[in-house]
Amino acid sequence: MFTNKTVLITGGTGSFGKNFAKFLLKNYQLKKLIVFSRDELKQFQMEKEINDDRLRFFIGDVRDLSRLERAFTGVDIVVHAAALKQVPTLEYNPFEAVKTNILGSQNVIDAAINKKVNKVLLISTDKAAHPANLYGATKLCAEKLFIDGNAYGDRETKFSCVRYGNVVGSRGSIIETLLNNKDILKVKITSLDMTRFWITLEQTFALVCFALENMEGGEIFVPKIPSMKLSDIFDALAPQAEKEIIGIRPGEKLHEVLLTTQETRHAKELEKYYVIIPEFLNPNNFKKYHEIGKDLEPNFYYASNTNKEWLDIESFIKNIL
């Protein structure tokens, strides 16, 4: 799939982008890997860290269509990971999220079609399902734009999405914060009942590769991943710390959702993933999922608090960290 191909990652200096770049360079015979981002310092640091002649850097912003078109010249595969993601920050800077996450995603679509990129994959989030905050709403819009992009791309360029939960150890995450402050004496917790889906970086790589290999254009791929209470994470990583309950922050949900009951009606269950099939595109494009997948229960609802797969403190420390 990647042999002798040129791959571009938008937001390629972020937690996912940087580590996915390392993964690709280590495991595949790429022709070229392009990191597209707006942060020259992180690009400089990444270039020093990764010594590979196949790696290229492109400074630019997804808000700039002409810059994207220049970067996409000769590119076979685009993984669109660039986004503004901090939930509380975006509640107070709403249109900045719109410009990057929605308008920027449309620019990626337009540039990919104009430059005849073969496959384009959006990295989405569980917050896009039944969104309760602006970040989730913008990512839902990005998903819709990507799916709809298949309607006017003449199938020469295919667009699909992956949607997953919190990434263990990602930059700025609570896990990274606690691991860097093992002797902390007091921690702030929004709610003792709050739950989240958790996925490792390696699992995100497997999901993205599966999606790129199997996508017909228009699907949303959702991994089967475990849930855990946030309070248990604090008990695992900072058992000595006193807990201060501060209440749910603006835009936060108590529990997250990866698959809604509305989406269940046109989704299939695979061995390790669920795949949401678009309703308005040609159904003949997705016959293989009817052959290899199975139907879900009519009211199936994949949420972090009703998930059948749970992590306790012991399994979290042993299998996740």
Secondary structure, DSSP 4 states (H G I P E B T S, - for coil): --TT-EEEEETTTSHHHHHHHHHHHHHS--SEEEEEES-HHHHHHHHHH---TTEEEEE--TT-HHHHHHHHTT-SEEEE------HHHHHHSHHHHIIIIIIHHHHHHHHHHHTT-SEEEEEEEGGGSS--SHHHHHHHHHHHHHHHHTTSSTTTSEEEEEEE-EETT-TT-HHHHHHT-TT-SEEEES-TT-EEEEE-HHHHHHHHHHHHHH--SS-EEEE---EEEHHHHHHHH-TTSEEEE--PPTT--SS-EEE-HHHHTTEEE-SSEEEEPPSSS-GGGGHHHHHH-EEPPTT--EETTT-S-B--HHHIIIII-
